[in-house]
C-alpha cells in the first residue's frame, strides 16, 4: 500500500505537469522566431520551487514524456518526436533542468524579511530562465546559427523572462507553503 504522503506528492507532481501543459496553451507567436512566448517556463519554475529539486525534476521529465508519447502538451498543441527535435527542443530539454535548479536553490532559503525572499526568488527565477534560454539558444543555434539563434531565440524572450521571474517571486509564498505542506 502506498503511504498517503507519497500519494499527495504524486498528485502534486501530476498537477504541476498539468500546469506546465496549461502554460503551453498560453502562447504568443514571436515575430521572426520559430519559438513562441508562453507561460510554460513560469509553471516549470513554480514546479521546482513548490516540489523541490527531485520532484520538480520529475514533473519536468513527466511533462516531456507526455509530449513524447503524443499528448498535445507542448506549445501550439505540438507533441511527439518532431517537437522534441525541432526548433524548441533545447528549450524543452531545459525545463526539467531549470526545475531542478530552482528547486535546489529554493532549499537554501532561510527565514528573513519578505523583501529578501522575494529578491532571492526573483534572482533564482532569472537563473532558471537563463538556463532554459541558454539550452534553447544552443539547440536553435545548431539549426540556424549562433547569431541568428540569439536574435530569434533569446533576445525577444528577455522581457518575458523578467516578467515571469517577478510573477514567480510574488507567488513564491504560496509555492513554498505547498512545499512545506507536502513536507518535501
C-alpha positions in Angstrom: 0.0 0.0 0.0 1.3 3.5 -0.9 1.6 5.9 2.0 -0.7 8.9 2.0 2.2 11.2 1.9 3.5 9.6 -1.3 0.1 9.9 -2.9 -0.1 13.6 -2.0 3.4 14.1 -3.6 2.4 12.2 -6.7 -0.8 14.2 -7.1 1.2 17.4 -6.7 3.7 16.3 -9.3 0.9 15.4 -11.8 -0.8 18.7 -11.0 2.3 20.6 -11.9 2.7 18.6 -15.1 -0.8 19.8 -15.9 0.0 23.4 -15.1 3.0 23.2 -17.4 0.8 21.9 -20.2 -1.7 24.6 -19.5 1.1 27.2 -19.6 1.9 25.9 -23.1 -1.6 26.8 -24.2 -1.0 30.4 -23.3 1.4 31.1 -26.2 2.0 34.0 -28.4 3.9 33.9 -31.7 7.1 36.0 -31.7 7.7 37.7 -35.0 10.9 36.4 -36.6 11.2 33.4 -34.2 10.3 29.8 -34.6 9.7 29.7 -30.8 6.6 31.1 -29.1 6.4 33.1 -25.9 4.4 31.0 -23.4 3.7 30.6 -19.7 5.4 27.1 -19.7 8.6 28.5 -18.1 6.7 30.1 -15.2 5.0 26.8 -14.5 8.2 24.8 -14.8 10.0 27.1 -12.3 6.9 27.1 -10.0 7.1 23.3 -10.0 10.8 23.4 -9.0 10.1 25.8 -6.1 7.0 24.0 -4.8 8.2 20.5 -5.3 11.9 20.8 -4.6 14.7 19.6 -6.8 13.8 15.9 -7.0 10.1 16.2 -7.6 10.4 19.3 -9.7 12.8 17.4 -12.0 10.3 14.5 -12.1 7.5 16.9 -13.1 9.6 18.3 -15.9 10.6 14.8 -17.1 7.0 13.6 -17.0 5.9 16.6 -19.0 8.5 15.8 -21.7 7.4 12.1 -21.6 3.8 13.0 -22.0 4.7 15.1 -25.1 7.0 12.4 -26.4 4.1 9.8 -26.1 1.9 12.0 -28.3 -0.1 14.0 -25.9 -0.5 17.6 -27.3 1.1 19.3 -24.2 3.7 21.4 -25.9 3.1 25.0 -27.2 0.7 25.1 -30.1 -0.6 21.7 -29.2 2.6 20.0 -30.5 3.7 16.6 -29.5 5.9 13.7 -30.5 9.4 13.4 -31.8 9.1 16.4 -34.2 8.6 18.7 -31.2 11.5 17.2 -29.3 13.9 17.5 -32.2 12.6 20.8 -33.7 13.5 24.4 -33.0 12.1 24.3 -29.4 14.0 21.1 -28.5 16.7 22.9 -26.5 14.2 24.9 -24.5 12.2 21.7 -23.7 15.3 19.9 -22.5 16.0 22.9 -20.3 12.6 22.6 -18.5 13.5 19.7 -16.1 16.9 21.1 -15.5 15.6 24.6 -14.6 13.1 23.0 -12.3 15.9 21.1 -10.6 18.0 24.3 -10.4 15.2 26.4 -8.8 14.2 23.5 -6.5 17.8 23.2 -5.3 18.1 27.0 -4.9 14.8 27.2 -3.0 16.2 24.8 -0.4 18.8 27.4 0.6 16.1 29.9 1.6 16.4 31.0 5.2 13.8 32.8 7.3 14.0 36.5 6.9 12.3 39.6 5.7 9.7 39.1 2.9 11.5 41.5 0.6 14.7 39.4 0.9 12.8 36.2 0.0 11.2 38.0 -3.0 14.5 39.3 -4.3 16.1 35.8 -3.8 13.3 34.1 -5.7 13.4 36.7 -8.4 17.2 36.1 -8.9 16.6 32.3 -8.7 13.9 32.5 -11.3 16.1 34.6 -13.6 18.8 31.9 -13.3 16.2 29.2 -14.2 15.0 31.2 -17.2 18.6 31.8 -18.3 19.3 28.1 -18.1 16.3 27.4 -20.4 17.3 30.2 -22.8 20.9 29.0 -22.9 19.9 25.5 -23.8 17.3 26.8 -26.2 19.9 29.1 -27.8 22.3 26.2 -28.2 19.7 23.9 -29.8 18.4 26.6 -32.1 21.9 27.6 -32.9 22.6 24.2 -34.3 19.7 24.7 -36.8 20.1 28.4 -37.8 23.5 29.5 -36.4 24.5 31.1 -33.1 24.0 34.7 -34.1 20.6 34.1 -35.6 19.5 32.0 -32.7 20.5 34.8 -30.3 18.4 37.3 -32.1 15.5 35.0 -32.8 15.5 32.7 -29.7 16.9 34.7 -26.8 16.6 38.5 -27.2 12.8 38.5 -27.8 12.3 36.5 -24.6 14.2 38.6 -22.2 11.2 40.8 -21.3 9.1 37.7 -20.7 11.9 36.3 -18.5 11.8 39.4 -16.3 8.0 39.5 -16.0 7.7 35.8 -15.3 10.5 35.9 -12.8 8.8 38.7 -11.0 5.5 36.7 -11.1 7.2 33.7 -9.5 8.7 35.9 -6.8 5.3 37.2 -6.0 3.6 33.8 -5.8 6.6 32.2 -4.0 4.9 32.3 -0.6 2.1 30.1 -1.9 4.5 27.7 -3.6 6.7 27.5 -0.5 3.5 26.7 1.5 2.8 23.8 -0.8 6.3 22.5 -0.4 6.0 22.8 3.4 2.6 21.1 3.4 4.0 18.2 1.3 7.0 18.1 3.6 9.4 17.7 0.7 
